[in-house]
C-alpha cells in the first residue's frame, strides 16, 4: 500500500482515482463525526475539521510510510491525547 500511495504522485489520473476511492470518502466521514462533536460541545466551536484530521493522521501516515519506527497503538493513542487537547473546549 505504501508503494501505491507514494507511487501515484507522478500520475495525476491515478492520484485523483486514489483520492476519490479511498481518501475522500474517509475524510468525509471523519468531518461528519467532528462536526457532530462540535455541535454537541465536545470540541471547540469553530474547530477546523480538516486541521484536526491532518493533525491526527499526519504523524501516523509519516511513520507508516517511513517505516523508521513501528506504528504501534500506544503511539497513535499518544498522538490523539495530545492533539485532541487543542480542539477541546
Backbone as CSV, one residue per row, in Angstrom:
resi,resn,N_x,N_y,N_z,CA_x,CA_y,CA_z,C_x,C_y,C_z
1,UNK,0.818,-1.183,0.000,0.000,0.000,0.000,0.869,1.257,0.000
2,UNK,1.955,1.247,0.746,2.834,2.420,0.791,3.368,2.735,-0.603
3,UNK,3.696,1.710,-1.371,4.193,1.941,-2.731,3.112,2.571,-3.596
4,UNK,1.869,2.150,-3.402,0.761,2.734,-4.146,0.614,4.207,-3.795
5,UNK,0.609,4.508,-2.489,0.418,5.891,-2.038,1.530,6.791,-2.554
6,UNK,2.771,6.346,-2.468,3.880,7.194,-2.898,4.082,7.160,-4.412
7,UNK,3.722,6.067,-5.052,3.951,5.918,-6.484,2.975,6.665,-7.365
8,UNK,1.827,7.060,-6.839,0.814,7.714,-7.675,1.064,9.192,-7.891
9,UNK,2.007,9.765,-7.199,2.190,11.209,-7.279,2.719,11.691,-8.620
10,UNK,3.246,10.808,-9.432,3.695,11.195,-10.764,2.582,11.088,-11.799
11,UNK,1.472,10.494,-11.420,0.371,10.269,-12.350,-0.894,10.922,-11.787
12,UNK,-1.288,12.045,-12.343,-2.423,12.785,-11.790,-3.736,12.003,-11.888
13,UNK,-3.876,11.180,-12.923,-5.099,10.384,-13.053,-5.177,9.354,-11.933
14,UNK,-4.082,8.647,-11.654,-4.072,7.677,-10.562,-4.252,8.360,-9.210
15,UNK,-3.644,9.516,-9.053,-3.778,10.247,-7.798,-5.240,10.622,-7.563
16,UNK,-5.909,11.143,-8.581,-7.315,11.519,-8.458,-8.178,10.296,-8.145
17,UNK,-7.913,9.177,-8.821,-8.681,7.955,-8.575,-8.481,7.466,-7.138
18,UNK,-7.253,7.487,-6.656,-6.961,7.055,-5.293,-7.676,7.956,-4.288
19,UNK,-7.599,9.262,-4.505,-8.270,10.196,-3.604,-9.773,9.961,-3.588
20,UNK,-10.363,9.830,-4.762,-11.818,9.658,-4.853,-12.287,8.343,-4.256
21,UNK,-11.506,7.301,-4.414,-11.934,5.982,-3.954,-11.627,5.725,-2.487
22,UNK,-10.480,6.198,-1.994,-10.046,5.830,-0.645,-9.978,6.993,0.345
23,UNK,-9.399,8.090,-0.078,-9.122,9.174,0.867,-10.361,10.024,1.140
24,UNK,-10.999,10.527,0.100,-12.086,11.476,0.284,-13.297,10.888,1.010
25,UNK,-13.725,9.654,0.729,-14.852,9.107,1.500,-14.543,9.005,3.001
26,UNK,-13.323,8.617,3.333,-12.936,8.521,4.741,-12.910,9.905,5.387
27,UNK,-12.345,10.885,4.689,-12.304,12.252,5.231,-13.707,12.820,5.401
28,UNK,-14.608,12.506,4.473,-15.982,12.968,4.579,-16.622,12.422,5.860
29,UNK,-16.418,11.155,6.121,-16.957,10.530,7.324,-16.332,11.150,8.577
30,UNK,-15.020,11.366,8.559,-14.347,11.964,9.709,-14.846,13.389,9.957
31,UNK,-15.049,14.149,8.896,-15.566,15.516,9.041,-16.957,15.508,9.681
32,UNK,-17.784,14.551,9.281,-19.132,14.454,9.854,-19.056,14.195,11.355
33,UNK,-18.191,13.265,11.773,-18.036,12.965,13.198,-17.531,14.186,13.964
34,UNK,-16.595,14.909,13.371,-16.033,16.092,14.031,-17.090,17.182,14.146
35,UNK,-17.868,17.396,13.087,-18.932,18.401,13.160,-19.959,18.033,14.227
36,UNK,-20.266,16.746,14.360,-21.178,16.302,15.416,-20.583,16.589,16.793
37,UNK,-19.291,16.351,16.947,-18.623,16.621,18.228,-18.605,18.117,18.530
38,UNK,-18.455,18.938,17.510,-18.513,20.392,17.698,-19.928,20.791,18.109
39,UNK,-20.914,20.245,17.412,-22.307,20.551,17.713,-22.727,20.143,19.114
40,UNK,-22.161,19.056,19.621,-22.511,18.581,20.964,-21.715,19.282,22.058
41,UNK,-20.736,20.094,21.667,-19.922,20.808,22.640,-18.685,20.055,23.099
42,UNK,-18.439,18.872,22.528,-17.233,18.112,22.902,-15.963,18.772,22.376
43,UNK,-16.083,19.417,21.222,-14.953,20.131,20.634,-15.310,21.608,20.541
44,UNK,-14.274,22.442,20.471,-14.464,23.893,20.409,-15.298,24.286,19.201
45,UNK,-16.176,25.234,19.407,-16.911,25.822,18.289,-15.883,26.504,17.388
46,UNK,-16.000,26.317,16.103,-15.059,26.914,15.165,-13.823,26.058,14.905
47,UNK,-13.752,24.871,15.527,-12.621,23.972,15.269,-12.602,23.615,13.781
48,UNK,-11.432,23.538,13.215,-11.257,23.231,11.794,-11.170,21.715,11.621
49,UNK,-12.219,21.078,11.068,-12.194,19.621,10.915,-11.012,19.110,10.094
50,UNK,-10.678,19.814,9.018,-9.555,19.392,8.181,-8.237,19.421,8.933
51,UNK,-8.048,20.459,9.727,-6.830,20.565,10.516,-6.745,19.441,11.546
52,UNK,-7.852,19.146,12.199,-7.859,18.058,13.187,-7.553,16.721,12.527
53,UNK,-8.180,16.458,11.399,-7.929,15.206,10.677,-6.455,15.088,10.304
54,UNK,-5.887,16.157,9.751,-4.487,16.115,9.334,-3.540,16.010,10.523
55,UNK,-3.879,16.689,11.626,-3.028,16.629,12.815,-3.006,15.227,13.411
56,UNK,-4.115,14.515,13.314,-4.168,13.144,13.827,-3.536,12.152,12.849
57,UNK,-3.878,12.276,11.591,-3.424,11.291,10.599,-1.990,11.502,10.128
58,UNK,-1.528,12.753,10.109,-0.207,13.056,9.569,0.925,12.272,10.207
59,UNK,1.052,12.315,11.533,2.150,11.564,12.159,2.041,10.048,11.946
60,UNK,0.812,9.551,11.909,0.628,8.105,11.704,1.048,7.713,10.293
61,UNK,0.609,8.492,9.305,0.969,8.209,7.914,2.467,8.335,7.702
62,UNK,3.068,9.363,8.289,4.507,9.555,8.134,5.275,8.364,8.697
63,UNK,4.918,7.930,9.888,5.618,6.789,10.495,5.407,5.532,9.661
64,UNK,4.194,5.353,9.150,3.887,4.164,8.346,4.680,4.176,7.041
65,UNK,4.712,5.327,6.363,5.435,5.409,5.086,6.938,5.286,5.266
66,UNK,7.486,5.935,6.291,8.924,5.905,6.518,9.390,4.553,7.021
67,UNK,8.585,3.945,7.873,8.959,2.646,8.421,10.154,2.699,9.361
68,UNK,10.483,3.890,9.842,11.655,4.042,10.705,11.407,3.528,12.125
69,UNK,10.153,3.488,12.524,9.756,3.005,13.841,8.411,2.328,13.675
70,UNK,8.168,1.268,14.420,6.872,0.591,14.279,5.699,1.526,14.598
71,UNK,4.637,1.383,13.850,3.415,2.133,14.095,2.597,1.327,15.104
72,UNK,2.695,1.732,16.348,2.049,0.986,17.430,0.835,1.738,17.953
73,UNK,-0.070,0.988,18.525,-1.289,1.565,19.100,-0.949,2.634,20.142
74,UNK,0.047,2.382,20.973,0.404,3.346,22.022,0.830,4.678,21.415
75,UNK,1.509,4.646,20.277,1.906,5.875,19.590,0.667,6.625,19.112
76,UNK,-0.259,5.912,18.487,-1.488,6.531,17.993,-2.287,7.141,19.142
77,UNK,-2.346,6.451,20.256,-3.081,6.971,21.412,-2.415,8.231,21.978
78,UNK,-1.098,8.253,22.007,-0.393,9.454,22.494,-0.626,10.637,21.555
79,UNK,-0.606,10.387,20.256,-0.893,11.447,19.283,-2.299,11.984,19.535
80,UNK,-3.262,11.089,19.648,-4.644,11.513,19.870,-4.767,12.342,21.151
81,UNK,-4.211,11.842,22.239,-4.324,12.533,23.524,-3.759,13.944,23.463
82,UNK,-2.668,14.122,22.754,-2.036,15.443,22.691,-2.745,16.383,21.711
83,UNK,-3.130,15.850,20.563,-3.764,16.681,19.536,-5.167,17.111,19.973
84,UNK,-5.932,16.190,20.524,-7.323,16.486,20.847,-7.434,17.590,21.901
85,UNK,-6.426,17.726,22.756,-6.453,18.783,23.768,-6.583,20.169,23.152
86,UNK,-5.959,20.364,22.009,-6.022,21.655,21.341,-7.373,21.963,20.712
87,UNK,-8.223,20.958,20.597,-9.518,21.128,19.948,-10.695,21.025,20.925
88,UNK,-10.402,20.635,22.158,-11.471,20.516,23.146,-11.800,21.867,23.733
89,UNK,-12.996,21.944,24.305,-13.440,23.182,24.967,-12.645,23.410,26.206
